[in-house]
């Protein structure tokens, strides 16, 4: 499981996704072009919200009325507070939620901004521990920090170095903020991400034009 994306919204995004929103492809392209003004943007076949892990030569963008979601590997940052400010511009939404996870190393990071101000950020993995933590834990995090979702030790194995598994917290976080998960209890979701299309674009940085005379 891999994902790295940002969601922008003013109101509850769950209400948007729960109504099977249509993808505004024109607005999605404009959003991608705004985020990459020095690149050429070429449309590819649509994807879906269940796959938000583009490589560096792609950007996925979905505009659904009051909710915008953009995925790019620049958001796969160990330190959410250090991502480029353009990614959390409040002009795109009062709230910006950044989510990044990689199952190979059990790593999860997220950041929450309101009106351009960082409210909460966390980056955690078993190998590196807590790499970044800013702000107070949000209510959905509390049971995890209290050990209510601890990882059971196998016989002869070293105790898990964290009071929870980062990927489980990642699924709890996306459910709390957007109302779906990549893995989890589908009965708790407001939508199945497989059913929500997202526009995919190839991006290529424009080369400078040199003039010789």
C-alpha positions in Angstrom: 0.0 0.0 0.0 1.4 3.3 -1.1 -0.3 6.7 -1.2 0.7 10.4 -1.2 -1.9 13.1 -1.7 -3.4 16.3 -0.4 -7.1 17.0 -0.1 -8.6 20.6 0.0 -12.0 21.4 1.4 -14.1 24.0 3.2 -16.9 21.9 4.5 -17.2 18.1 5.3 -15.6 16.1 2.4 -17.5 13.1 3.5 -20.7 14.7 2.5 -19.3 15.3 -1.0 -17.9 11.8 -1.5 -21.1 10.2 0.0 -23.1 11.6 -2.9 -21.1 9.8 -5.7 -19.7 13.1 -7.1 -18.9 13.5 -10.7 -15.3 14.3 -11.7 -14.9 17.8 -13.2 -12.1 17.0 -15.6 -11.6 20.5 -16.8 -11.2 21.9 -13.3 -8.9 19.0 -12.5 -6.6 19.9 -15.3 -6.6 23.6 -14.3 -5.6 22.5 -10.8 -2.8 20.4 -12.0 -1.5 23.2 -14.2 -1.7 25.7 -11.3 0.5 23.4 -9.2 3.0 22.8 -12.0 3.0 26.1 -14.0 6.4 25.3 -15.5 5.5 21.9 -16.9 3.6 20.5 -19.8 0.4 18.6 -18.7 -0.9 15.8 -20.8 -4.0 13.8 -20.0 -3.9 10.1 -19.5 -6.6 7.5 -18.8 -8.6 8.2 -15.6 -7.7 6.4 -12.4 -9.6 6.0 -9.2 -9.2 7.2 -5.6 -8.1 3.7 -4.5 -4.7 4.4 -6.3 -3.1 7.6 -5.2 0.6 6.8 -5.7 1.8 8.4 -8.9 5.5 8.5 -9.7 7.4 11.8 -10.2 6.3 12.1 -13.8 2.6 12.0 -13.0 0.1 14.0 -11.1 -3.4 12.8 -10.3 -6.1 15.4 -9.7 -9.8 15.2 -8.8 -12.2 18.1 -8.4 -15.6 17.2 -7.0 -17.3 20.5 -6.3 -16.4 21.3 -2.7 -13.5 18.8 -2.5 -10.2 18.7 -4.4 -7.7 15.9 -4.2 -4.2 15.9 -5.8 -1.6 13.1 -5.6 2.1 13.6 -6.4 5.2 12.0 -5.0 6.5 15.4 -3.8 4.0 14.8 -1.0 5.8 11.7 0.2 7.8 13.7 2.6 9.1 12.4 5.9 8.4 15.9 7.4 5.0 17.1 6.4 5.7 20.6 7.8 8.5 21.0 5.2 6.5 20.4 2.0 6.4 23.3 -0.5 3.9 25.9 0.7 2.0 25.8 -2.7 0.6 22.4 -1.6 -1.3 23.9 1.3 -2.4 27.3 -0.2 -5.6 28.2 1.6 -6.9 29.6 -1.6 -7.7 26.0 -2.6 -9.6 25.3 0.6 -9.8 26.4 4.2 -8.5 22.9 5.2 -5.7 21.0 3.6 -5.0 17.4 4.6 -1.8 15.7 3.5 -1.6 12.0 3.7 1.4 9.8 2.9 2.1 6.1 3.6 4.3 3.3 2.4 3.6 -0.2 3.6 7.1 -1.6 2.8 8.6 0.3 5.7 5.4 0.7 7.8 5.6 4.5 7.4 2.8 7.0 7.8 2.8 10.8 7.8 0.0 13.3 7.8 -0.4 17.0 8.2 -3.5 19.2 8.7 -3.6 22.9 7.9 -6.4 25.3 8.4 -6.4 28.7 6.7 -2.7 28.1 5.9 -1.7 27.4 9.5 -0.3 24.0 10.5 -2.5 22.5 13.2 -1.1 18.9 13.4 1.7 16.9 11.8 3.0 13.4 12.4 5.5 11.2 10.8 6.2 7.8 12.3 7.7 4.4 11.4 9.1 1.5 13.4 12.7 2.0 12.2 12.9 5.7 12.8 10.3 6.2 15.5 8.6 9.6 15.6 10.3 11.7 12.9 8.0 14.7 13.3 5.3 15.6 15.7 3.7 19.0 15.8 0.5 20.0 17.7 -1.6 18.0 20.0 -2.9 14.5 18.9 -6.3 14.7 17.3 -9.2 12.8 18.9 -9.0 9.9 16.5 -5.4 9.3 17.4 -6.0 9.0 21.2 -6.8 5.3 21.4 -3.6 4.5 19.4 -1.3 6.5 21.7 -3.1 5.0 24.7 -2.1 1.5 23.5 -5.6 0.3 22.6 -4.3 -0.8 19.2 -1.0 -2.3 20.2 0.8 -4.8 18.0 0.9 -8.3 19.5 4.3 -9.7 19.9 5.1 -13.0 18.3 7.0 -15.5 20.4 10.7 -14.8 20.3 10.2 -11.5 18.5 11.3 -8.1 19.8 8.4 -5.9 21.1 7.1 -3.6 18.4 8.8 -0.3 18.9 5.6 1.8 18.7 2.3 1.6 20.7 0.4 1.1 17.4 1.1 0.0 13.8 1.5 3.1 11.6 -0.5 1.7 8.8 -3.5 1.1 11.1 -3.3 4.8 12.2 -3.1 5.7 8.5 -6.3 4.0 7.8 -8.0 5.6 10.8 -6.8 9.0 9.7 -8.1 8.8 6.1 -11.4 7.4 7.4 -11.7 10.3 9.8 -10.9 13.0 7.3 -12.3 11.7 4.0 -14.6 8.8 5.0 -13.0 5.9 3.1 -9.9 3.7 3.4 -7.6 1.8 1.2 -8.0 -1.2 3.5 -10.5 -1.6 6.3 -14.2 -2.0 7.1 -16.2 -1.1 4.0 -19.3 -0.7 6.1 -17.7 2.4 7.7 -17.0 4.1 4.4 -19.1 6.8 2.8 -17.9 5.6 -0.7 -15.8 2.9 -2.2 -12.7 4.7 -3.6 -12.7 2.3 -6.6 -15.9 3.9 -7.8 -14.6 7.5 -7.7 -12.6 8.5 -10.8 -9.6 10.8 -10.7 -7.9 12.5 -13.6 -4.4 11.4 -14.3 -1.8 13.6 -16.1 1.8 13.1 -17.3 3.9 16.1 -16.4 7.1 17.1 -18.1 9.1 20.1 -17.1 9.5 22.6 -20.0 13.0 23.1 -21.2 14.3 26.7 -21.4 14.4 28.1 -24.9 17.9 29.5 -25.6 18.4 32.1 -28.3 21.7 32.5 -30.1 22.4 35.6 -32.2 
